């Protein structure tokens, strides 16, 4: 797939397997490899973590892209969703978790018109998602042929929504964890699931009405016992299992 960002000529790999470890997940071992790719079109480094089952064969099966919430541009924020990445990898997904903000990037606006002021950050994030999808498919052409899902928390959810709205043909499912600024696309493809915390209401118009949910098959799930910051690895074991089971059942069509 040629990504919407037109990055087919990009140098895909700068450093590979800088760090690898095997994580126990139920009865299955999940491997985590961290690396940095270079988007030469934008002259930007993209740190990523890949979660997958140990194998010597070419990756096949579904692809999941995780985009984190903003965390003061701290490095390694892309590793803070391991509970979700590891479980999806144990189910056969190649999971790519993206580090969107780098230490030298401008901080995210915290006041004023947040929808407008955060637009450049969202645009950069959507372009990074496009680059990563293209890079994965260049390296592993059989990955994500039947299923490519985007998962984004908070500001990462807004980036994912922006990408999905512009390029619905590139993904099959969109899952947001408390995106708050960008309205969910009113469309039936990709399939859309949005999990909502108990303490961080979205801006008006972000969530579809009940009639829109029924019309487009969009699923919105309020979680009374999960706060906004508890959708990452900060969640306790019970919250993690609730989030995981909600996502996995929806992905399985249940």
TIFIGU-615010 format. One record per residue: x negated, z negated, y of N, C-alpha, C in turn. Coordinates in steps of 0.001 Angstrom, whole numbers, padded with zeros to 6 digits, always signed. Each point is the difference from the previous one (the first is absolute). Example, Ala and Ser with C-alpha at 12.3 -4.5 7.8 and 13.67 -1.06 7.14 Angstrom:
! residues 2
-013190-007800-005690+000890+000000+001190-000900+000000+001200+000350+000720+001050-000820-000060+001190+000770-000730+001090
This chain:
! residues 254
-000840+000000-001194+000840+000000+001194-000870+000000+001236+000246+000882+000906-000686-000028+001292+000774-000932+000903-000679-001017+000502+000717-001018+000746+000431+000523+001352+001036-000640+000623+000443+000414+001319-001070-000108+001054-001034-000781-000252-001059-000126+001000-001003+001136-000074+000141+000865-001007-000912+001119-000134-001405-000417-000323-000169-000963-000912-001335-000565-000232-000623+000517-001275+000344+001220-000412-000551+000501-001256-001497+000231+000070-000538+000164+001202-001438+000247+000128-000786-001274+000283+000685-001134-000058-000643-001262+000340-000965-000429-001101-001084-000624+000392-000875-000637-000979+000771-001173-000588+000308+000080-001281+000912-000969-000587-000656-001331-000294-001258+000018-000337-000577-001227-000526-001307-000316+000707-000041-001182+000598-001260-000441+000604-000727-000954-000942+000687-001001-000425-000581-000970-000923+001007-000239-001102-000445-000093-001235+000922-000142-001124-000386-001216-000835+001012-000788-000346-000190-001167-000863-001061-000945+000560+000166-000339+001269-000894-000995+000571+000154-001329-000713+001206-000239-000467+000270-001247-000709+001042+000280-001047-000220-000440-001229+001001+000176-001045+000167-001285-000772+001245-000318-000311+000250-001181-000802+001226+000245-000850+000109-000759-001078+001155+000110-000873+000840-001253+000184+001292+000211+000285+000913-001091+000275+000961-000127-001151+000156-001207-000552+000960-000222-001078+001408+000053+000567+000856+000807-000570+001390+000113+000423+000854+000036-001255+000647-001134-000324+000760-000119-001235-000930+000308-001166+000372+000977-000850-000836+000363-001146-000841+001236+000299-000048+000391+001242-000682+001230+000371-001086-000313+001024-001132+000674-000085-001062-000164+000988+000130+001082+001058-000019-000423+001240+000074+000930+001127-001351+000014+000695-000504+001180+000239-001285+000140+000689+000245+000219+001493-000843-000638+000810+000065+000147+001451-001334+000556+000487+000035+001143+000640-001195+000614+000571+000190+000116+001505-000972-000476+000763+000052+000174+001451-000999+001071+000405+000383+000785+000973-000829+001101+000446+000381+000340+001434-000727+000916+000600+000306+000467+001345-000033+001518+000016+001063+000602+000448+000071+001452+000151-000172+000346+001472-000507+001192+000249-000202+000463+001369+000981+001125+000317+000821-000207+001002+000860+001054+000525-000807+000714+001088-000613+001109-000372-000920+000671+000930+000741+000685+001139+001270+000301-000174+000768+000599+001084+000130-000965+001169+000214-001275-000320+000153-001016+001046-001249-000857+000165-001045+000289-000797-001242-000786+000048+000308-001492-000188+000780-000269-001024+000461-001374-000214-000242-000420-001445-000572-001210-000158-000174-000582-001321+001314-000615-000466+000328+000183-001286+001232-000527-000576-000360-000868-001208-000123-001319+000162-000212-000855-001178+001268-000044-000850-000171+000083-001307+001139-000071-000908-000370-000836-001219+001025-000508-000660-000153-000628-001309+000870+000766-000978-000571+000341-001165+000736+000698-001047+000234-000960-001159+001247-000147-000387+000404-000835-001126+000491+000922-001101-000555-000160-001205+000365+000914-001086-000363-000627-001330+000567+000526-001057-000370-000431-001343-001359+000577-000357-000877-000771-000622-001305+000544-000402+000189+001169-000959-000621+001106+000300+000124+001180-000842-001153+000943+000289-000389+000751-001006-001034+001013+000188+000593+001381+000221+001334+000092-000067+000651+001293+000165+000380+000213+001455+000366+001231+000313+000457+000311+001355+001319-000715+000250+000151-000548+001181+001237-000700+000332+001200+000939-000089+001037-000497-000612+001288+000687-000011+001051-001043+000364+001188+000468+000306+001071-000932+000277+000286-000163+001475+000795-001025+000338+000468-000159+001379-001058-000578+000935+000231+000209+001283-000892-000460+001059+000771-000923+000928-000602-001109+000379+000588-000919+000981-001010-000258+001109+000441+000133+001248-000836-000234+001166+000517-001242+000715-000872-001000+000199+000388-001237+000680-000646-000048+001381+000825-000286+001014-000481-000152+001374+000322-001417+000483-001022-000732+000397+000139-001414+000347+000605-000205+001373+000456-001223+000250+000403-000395+001337-001212-000287+000872+000217+000008+001309-001127-000225+000909-000520-001423-000153-001340-000145+000043-000637-001299-000222-001222-000143+000897+000202+000260+001307-001060-000185+001007-001244+000826-000309+000189+001163-000637-001099+000923-000317-001038-000601-000941+000392-001019-000742-000945-000633-000917-000276+000908-001196-001259+000113-000403-000304+000793-001194+000575-000673-001244+000148+000786-001038+000504-000476-001298+001479-000365+000007+000721+000328+001075+001443-000231-000008+000668+000848-001080-000586+001138-000314+000559+000874-001035-000046-000627-001387-000727-001114-000146-000071-000697-001285+001021-001142-000098+000821-000171+001011+000909-001136+000068+001377+000283-000615+000110+001075-000749+001251+000335-000690-000285+000211-001488-000940-000788-000502-000464+000198-001365+001086-000291-001035+000888-000951+000302+001059-000320-000963+000849+001227-000305+000262+000799+001024+000816+001197-000148-000809+001146-000583-001217+000190+000514-000841+001095-000475-000343-000150-001474-000330-001221-000407-000375-000217-001398+001169+000236-000945+001198-000445+000391+001149+000181-000884+000363+001487-000128-000038+000725+001101+000283+001434-000082-001052+000719-000837-001268-000376+000164-001054+000615-000812+000210-000301-001473+000435-001219-000320+000270-000354-001386+001139+000836-000582+000870+000518+000877+001096+000866-000426-000404+001482+000002-001274+000278+000179-000482+001362-000124-000205+000765+001284+000225-000637+001142-000221+000667+001285-001483-000009+000360-000444+001045+000669-001235-000076+000767+000410-000507+001373-000478-001175+000356+000384-000627+001265-001167+000099+000970+000275+000493+001199-001006+000087+001049+000472-000861+001166-000755-001049+000285+000314-000871+001127-000949+000340+001142+000553+000323+001151-000767+000525+001136-000297-001098+001014-001242-000042+000485-000341-000821+001163+000224+000858+001237+001058-000282+000733+000350+000863+001132-000791-000327+001260-000099-001271+000351-000713-000365+001222-001438-000387-000310-000893+000413+000872-001419-000341-000101-000357-000990+001113-001080-000770-000169-000320-001037+000994-000095+000506+001435-000433+001226+000212-000157+000493+001360+001227+000648+000600+001093+000066-000738+001217+000638+000499+000664-000843+001085+000795+000665+000830+000776-000724+000998+000980-000949-000692+000171-001213+000541+000982-000914-000602+001418+000527+000178+000862-000394-000892+001394+000417+000064+000693-000718+001154+000828+000738+000729+000739-000598+001119+000926-001096-000512+000021-001127+000729+000839-001142-000374+001103-000274+001009+000039+000764+001075+001026-000191+001014+000397+001312+000610+001113-000011+000741+000497+001217+000629+000841+000825-000965+000056+001288+000260+000774+000919-000840-000808+000290-001265+000222-000802-001040-000837+000098-001190+000165+001331-000711+001191+000557+000023+000190+001293-000668-000902+001052+000641-000032+000042+001315-000809+001003+000698-001484-000336-000048-000340-001260+000248-001406-000378+000101-000729+000083-001337+000738-000163-001109-000638+000068-001314+000015+001404-000601+000541+000950+000727+000096+001366-000530-001355+000581-000395-001066-000137+000819-001291+000575-000415-000504-000581-001323+000208-001294-000203-000413-000624-001257+000780+000587-001169+001307+000184+000170+000814+000580-001073-000412+001433-000294-000277+000758+001045-000416+001393-000193-001292+000067-000797-000952-000865+000346-001258-000030-000739+000246-000403-001451+000881-000974-000205+000295-000437-001352+000646+001091-000841+000947+000727+000579+000643+001087-000736-001007+001091-000353-000927+000278+000920-001044+000988-000284-000928-000486-001107-000278-001296-000030-000838-000548-001062+000696+000085-001351+001285-000278-000042+000749+000140-001251-000067+001435-000495+000176+000954+000903-000075+001415-000381-001372+000342-000564-001041-000504+000659-001357+000250-000478-000215-000568-001392+000441-001229-000221-000218-000649-001292+000750+000721-001113+001240+000387+000240+000747+000744-001022-000723+001290-000348-000476+000707+001010-000706+001255-000235-001306-000237-000756-000723-001074+000371-001272-000299-000652+000196-000359-001467+001030-000782-000294+000281-000368-001388+000330+001244-000822+000842+000842+000527+000416+001181-000756-001141+001006-000150-000929-000021+000947-001189+000858-000128-000879-000494-001148-000172-001312-000094-000874-000559-001035+000690-000056-001354+001302-000329-000010+000761-000135-001249+001276+000832+000121-000071+001295-000252+001156+000879+000245+001242-000362-000797-000154-000736-001109+001167-000333-000814+000692-001289+000440-000568-000704+000954+000595-001254+000465+001143+000294+000975+001115-000703-000185+001099+000084+000953+000789+001281-000037-000164+000793-001044+000738+001258-000057+001511-000233-000046+000410-001016-000755+001428-000285-000145+000465-001142+000887-000932-000860+000411+000420-001174+000769-001117-000459+000918+000287-000034+001295-000902-000564+000993+000817-000905+000898-000357-001281+000037+000776-000953+000790-000862-000597+001099+000637-000286+001128-000643-000710+001102+000586-001399+000074-000880-000986+000177+000413-001382+000183-000704-000523+001240+000756-000527+000944-000616-000499+001215+000631-001285+000474-000843-000938+000445+000467-001286+000515-000107-000026+001509+001071-000394+000678-000008-000212+001439-000460+001274+000729-001103-000090+000761-000482+001186+000701-000400+001113-000967-000514-000375-001173-000285+001007-001020+001264+000657-000524+001096-000743+000016+001276+000599-000356+000449+001012+001029-000219-000296+001283+000347+000960+001042-000828+001276-000116-001285-000128-000334-000835+001189-000244+000576+000824-001152+000387-000688-001069+000521+000685-001179+001314+000708+000308+000857-000645+000791+001268+000610+000398-000260+001262+000818-000947-000074+000923-000315+001163+000831-000462+001167-000866-000882-000274-000969-000459+001061-000895+001161+000566-000801+000836-000862-000555+001111+000453-000841+000996+000834+000785+000253-000385+001227+000946+000747+000826-000503+001412+000267-001307+000126+000221-000575+001311+000323-000285+000857-001231-000292-000653-001127-000424+000737-001184+000732-000506-001249+001310+000083-000008+000757-000544-001142-000315+000691-001312-000467+001232+000070-000313+000742-001229-001259-000518-000683-000806-000783+000703-001287-000448-000538+000113-001241-000863+001126-000708+000064+000151-001234-000758+001360-000025-000682+000132-000875-000980+001276-000143-000703+000722-001286+000369-000749-001052+000345+000607-001272+000375-000731-000625+001179+000767-000711+000815-000531-000763+001128+000505-001437-000140-000932-000959+000020+000352-001414-000076-000592-000693+001219+000854-000625+000794-000514-000752+001141+000237-001479-000208-000999-000772+000373+000068-001455-000015+000050-000451+001454+001215-000116+000518+000191-000507+001362-000599+000888+001090+000109+001324-000126-000346+000814+001181+000996-000346+001093-000443-000023+001257+000853-000571+001053+000248+000909+001188-000741+001098+000150+000113+000787+001234+000552+001408-000217-000403+000656-001075+000365+001410-000195+001239+000080-000895+001056+000675+000452+001216+000096-000813-000266+000667-001341+000582-000571-001044-000092+000640-001311+000647+001373+000072-000597+000997-000641+000589+001342+000026+001372-000007-000664+000949+000624+000643+001332+000134-000613-000034+001266-000847-000477-000136-001234-000123+001122-000923+000003-000544-001417+000347+000858-000932+000058-000412-001402-001290+000281-000749-000879+000817+000548-001321+000223-000565-001025-000141+001104-000958-000853-000169-000272-000831-001174+001023-001119-000149+000091-000556-001221+000792-001200-000199-000616-001129+000821+000848-000870+000544-000497-001020+000924+000501-001378-000419-000941-000946-000044+000284-001414-000213-000654-000782+001133+000735-000937+000583-000574-000843+001047+000307-001452-000309-001059-000808-000172+000143-001429-000230-000155-000713+001337+000916-000941+000256+000058-000635+001310-000223-001509-000113-000867-000510+000871-000304-001421-000009+001113-000798+000678-000146-001321-000056+001004-000888+000586-000260-000324+001464-001179+000379+000528-000379-000507+001326-000472+001064+000986+000079+001282-000343-000532+001040+000894+000993+001153+000100+001010-000133+000837+001004+001061+000103-000595+001271+000586+000454+001162-000465-000504+001268+000541+000652+000336+001329-000577+000945+000696+000609+000499+001226+001338+000665-000316+000893+000057+000987+001278+000678-000226-000206+001443-000459+000778+000404-001002-000060+001368-000483-001029+000260-001072-000864-000977-000282-001010+000211-001045+000664+000134-001369+000959-000865-000276+000677+000032-001302+001264+000849+000078+000284+000757-001044+001233+000794-000008+001222-000905-000105+001111+000484+000503+001251-000725-000153+000413+000004-001473+001007-000807-000319+000489-000046-001376+000475+001376-000446+000688+000708+000885+000480+001340-000360-001154+000979-000171-001043-000130+000815-001178+000863-000158-000737-000322-001290-000077-001270-000343-000637-000365-001262+000725+000651-001172+001316-000040+000028+000778+000602-001079-000151+001519-000009-000026+000593+001160-000074+001468+000088-001325+000530-000531-001091-000677+000325-001332+000509-000356-000626-000724-001184+000679-000978-000540-000560-000741-001134-001138-000915+000371-000064-000414+001270-001051-000907+000454+000356-001430-000422-000979-000717-000533+000231-001363-000469-000733-000972+000921+000751-000934+000584-000560-001036+000866+000262-001345-000666-001073-000758-000244+000111-001262-000733-000489-001147+000878+000900-000869+000471-000433-001201+000728-000523-001054-000973-001079-000653+000381-000628-001022-000849+000023-001322+000754+000927-000862-000366+000224-001231+000759-001180-000963-000068-000782+000070-001058-001073-000976-000197-001395+000584+000190-000089+001129+000690-001304+000630+000249-000139+000265+001497-001059-000532+000599-000272+000265+001414-000880+001244+000144-000097+000458+001238-000709+001252+000280-001430-000022-000541-000733-001071+000275-001405-000053-000415-000154-000268-001492+001105-000307-000675-000061-000308-001422+000260+001225-000875-000107+001181+000584+000138+001222-000779-001354+000551-000427-001061-000680+000416-001355+000335-000429-000416-000989-001081-001296-000141-000234-000483-000971-000981+000234-001444+000437+000519-000206+001192+000356-001348+000423+001229-000524-000753+000727+000880-000637+001179-000420-000750-000386-000940-001133+000882-000962-000281-000250-000869-001143+000407+000733-001280-000304-000547-001176+000294+000718-001247+001469+000410-000147+000925-000866+000384+001425+000333-000128+000376+001141+000944-000523-000033+001227+000289+001075+000950-000603+001326-000464-001208-000057-000520-000636+001212-000507+000850+000631-001104+000470-000830-000915+000774+000533-001117+001327+000580+000489+000614-000635+000983+001233+000536+000574-000245+001368+000638-001055+000108+000798-000337+001275+000628-000301+001062-001058-000793-000363-000981-000389+000954-001039+001202+000473-000804+000831-000921-000427+001136+000387-000830+000993+000852+000782+000184-000308+001284+000895+000815+000823-000523+001429+000108-001288+000135+000235-000603+001333+000137+000007+000752-001328-000418-000663-001075-000118+000685-001288+001360+000411-000538+001004-000846+000168+001336+000385-000467+000525+001206+000760-000261+000013+001301+000453+001144+000802-000748+001261-000398-001293-000095-000223-000766+001165-000423+000484+000523-001361+000449-000923-000851+000510+000390-001318+001459+000445+000056+000592-000016+001196+001386+000447+000141+001016-001048-000387-000413-001275-000002+000934-001081-000369+000317-000880+001199
